[in-house]
Structures are given as C-alpha cells and as structure tokens.
Amino acid sequence: QVQLVESGGGSVQAGGSLRLSCAASGYTYSRSCMGWFRQAPGKEREGVAVIYTARGWTAYADSVKGRFTVSQDNAKDTLLLQMNSLKPEDTAMYYCAAARSNYYSDCADRLSTNDMNYWGKGTLVTISS
C-alpha cells in the first residue's frame, strides 16, 4: 500500500511561484512512476508532470513546459513540483499520484491516461490575476 500526502498549495498572484510537496510512503516499486495531476472547477482531471523514479526521467503537459519542474528527494521520499510564472488558468486542485511502471514510456503515457494506482487527497492552488 502507498500513502501520499500533498502540501504547499496556496494563493498567489499571476507571475508568482509555488512549490508543492508530496510525502510518500509504502512499497517503493509500487511508486516507480509518480506524478502531479490537477482538476480545475468544472473540468476533467489532467496530467501535469510525471517522473520515472528509477531514472529521474520526466514528462510534462504542454501547458506547463518551461514553467513547472517535477523532481524527487529520495532521501526524504518526497515528490516536488516547482511552479513558476503561474497563470490564472493554473488554478486547480493538485493531486500527487503513484503507479507501478516497468518502463519510462509506460510512465509517460500515464500523463495523458491518468491511470495511476494511488492518489493523495490534493492541495488547492489559486492564482489571481
């Protein structure tokens, strides 16, 4: 079993930055693919960024490329999302998620399929214009 707890959400003005954290516990191989997903009011959940933890290889949604960076702190079992140049359209509930992936390509595919096995409860990010 894997447990995921997000933190770091909040309210900032457009152009600002936030850093989200996800504390992970449980069997490491069950979270060989980890990522951030978000759901804005009235919209479907979408993938933001994923990381294939064995290699540190990443994949991003086009809407956040160049602005967001996903990383992992292995010593602390923590997944991070650094968000810069935030826009009002980034407003959403952000979820940390994990899945078992044997290959990077499988992990990258999950960015669009949202097919993850474990989910946190989310942290709210609000960007004002």
C-alpha positions as CSV (number, residue, x, y, z in Angstrom):
1,Q,0.0,0.0,0.0
2,V,1.2,3.5,-0.8
3,Q,0.2,6.7,1.1
4,L,0.6,10.1,-0.5
5,V,0.2,13.4,1.4
6,E,0.4,16.7,-0.5
7,S,1.3,20.1,0.9
8,G,2.3,23.6,-0.3
9,G,-0.8,24.8,-2.0
10,G,-2.0,28.4,-1.5
11,S,-3.0,31.6,-3.2
12,V,-0.6,33.7,-5.2
13,Q,-0.8,36.4,-7.9
14,A,-0.2,35.7,-11.5
15,G,3.5,35.5,-12.3
16,G,4.3,34.2,-8.8
17,S,5.7,30.8,-7.7
18,L,4.7,27.9,-5.5
19,R,6.3,24.7,-4.6
20,L,4.2,21.6,-3.9
21,S,5.5,18.6,-1.9
22,C,4.2,15.1,-1.7
23,A,5.3,12.9,1.1
24,A,5.2,9.3,0.0
25,S,5.4,6.0,2.0
26,G,4.8,2.4,1.2
27,Y,6.4,-0.1,-1.2
28,T,8.9,1.7,-3.4
29,Y,8.3,-0.4,-6.5
30,S,4.6,0.4,-6.4
31,R,5.5,4.1,-6.9
32,S,8.1,3.7,-9.6
33,C,6.1,6.3,-11.6
34,M,5.0,9.4,-9.7
35,G,3.3,12.5,-10.8
36,W,1.2,15.5,-10.4
37,F,-2.3,15.9,-11.8
38,R,-4.8,18.7,-11.4
39,Q,-8.5,19.4,-11.7
40,A,-10.0,22.8,-12.2
41,P,-13.6,23.5,-11.3
42,G,-15.9,22.1,-14.0
43,K,-13.1,20.5,-15.8
44,E,-11.7,17.0,-16.1
45,R,-8.6,16.0,-14.2
46,E,-5.4,16.4,-16.3
47,G,-1.8,15.3,-16.1
48,V,0.7,18.0,-15.2
49,A,4.0,16.1,-14.9
50,V,5.3,12.6,-14.2
51,I,8.7,11.2,-13.2
52,Y,10.0,7.7,-13.7
53,T,11.7,7.5,-10.3
54,A,14.3,4.9,-11.1
55,R,16.0,7.2,-13.7
56,G,14.6,10.6,-12.8
57,W,13.2,10.9,-16.4
58,T,10.3,13.3,-16.7
59,A,7.4,14.2,-18.9
60,Y,5.2,17.3,-18.9
61,A,2.0,18.6,-20.2
62,D,2.5,21.2,-23.0
63,S,0.6,23.8,-20.9
64,V,3.3,23.8,-18.2
65,K,6.5,23.0,-20.1
66,G,9.2,25.6,-19.2
67,R,7.3,26.8,-16.2
68,F,6.9,23.7,-13.9
69,T,9.6,21.3,-12.8
70,V,9.0,17.9,-11.2
71,S,11.7,16.3,-9.1
72,Q,12.2,13.9,-6.3
73,D,14.1,14.0,-3.0
74,N,14.9,10.3,-2.5
75,A,16.3,10.8,1.0
76,K,13.0,12.2,2.2
77,D,10.7,10.1,0.0
78,T,9.3,13.3,-1.3
79,L,8.0,14.4,-4.7
80,L,8.2,18.0,-5.6
81,L,6.6,20.4,-8.1
82,Q,8.2,23.8,-8.6
83,M,5.7,26.0,-10.3
84,N,6.9,29.3,-11.7
85,S,5.3,32.0,-13.8
86,L,1.9,31.0,-12.6
87,K,-1.2,31.9,-14.6
88,P,-4.8,32.1,-13.5
89,E,-5.5,29.0,-15.6
90,D,-3.2,27.0,-13.3
91,T,-5.9,27.4,-10.6
92,A,-6.9,23.9,-9.6
93,M,-6.7,21.1,-7.0
94,Y,-3.4,19.5,-7.4
95,Y,-3.1,15.8,-6.7
96,C,0.0,13.6,-6.2
97,A,-0.3,10.1,-7.6
98,A,1.8,7.0,-8.0
99,A,1.8,3.8,-10.0
100,R,4.0,0.9,-10.8
101,S,5.7,1.2,-14.2
102,N,8.4,-1.0,-15.6
103,Y,9.4,1.4,-18.3
104,Y,9.7,5.1,-18.8
105,S,7.3,5.0,-21.7
106,D,4.6,3.5,-19.6
107,C,5.1,6.2,-17.0
108,A,5.0,8.9,-19.6
109,D,1.7,7.5,-21.1
110,R,0.1,7.8,-17.7
111,L,0.4,11.6,-18.0
112,S,-2.5,11.5,-20.6
113,T,-4.4,8.5,-19.4
114,N,-4.4,9.5,-15.7
115,D,-4.1,5.8,-15.0
116,M,-2.5,5.9,-11.6
117,N,-2.9,3.4,-8.7
118,Y,-2.6,5.6,-5.7
119,W,-3.8,9.2,-5.1
120,G,-3.4,11.8,-2.4
121,K,-6.2,14.0,-1.2
122,G,-5.0,17.1,-3.0
123,T,-3.8,20.6,-2.3
124,L,-5.5,23.7,-3.6
125,V,-3.7,26.2,-5.8
126,T,-5.4,29.5,-6.6
127,I,-3.8,32.1,-8.9
128,S,-5.3,35.6,-9.1
129,S,-4.9,38.0,-12.0
